[in-house]
């Protein structure tokens, strides 16, 4: 747990990566951890003096796929929860994310790790999160670089288009340069994404 700017708090989730060694179904472990993380924070919101209606998730690259999976599969029953705490994040911040399992635009390593080398059409569809968006999907802020050769910017674009289609508030920043994994330290226009993100959070009343 990290506190900053007074009332704003960040939590880091160390989740189980999909692996056949410890999981019967690799697709459920990470989602179980993400759902429980939101529930855990929400059920302790009063004790920790945070607003239970301002809980979001941020994910980078493959972590962006888990974040968007939570945003679109938060109601899926993948484990027996101890209470009725809601697993739906109020918003998602998706930074050069893997979104789709569609072989034409996905990151193939992520697809193989999650779905296996012989993934079925149904599992590809289920975890192509742009296809799972509804009007109840949390609002989102997306960042990608147009010259990303690891995870195509088309991932962010198809999710943006799906949110627009369902009238979910969304903001997408496509920077000319930055490649993949630019985080906080690269030059070019992509280095400004943190300021853009902060402005979005302020605009949507998630931070002061």
Secondary structure, DSSP 8 states (H G I E B T S, - for coil): -EEETTTEEE---------TTT-SSHHHHHHHHHHHHHHHHHHTHHHHT--TTS-EEEEETHHHHHHHHHHHHTTS--S--SS------SEEEEES------TTTS-HHHHHHHH-TT--HHHHHHT-GGGS--TTS-EEEEEEETT-SSS-THHHHHHHHHHHHTT--EEEEEESS--S--TTT--SGGGGHHHHHHHHHHHTTS--
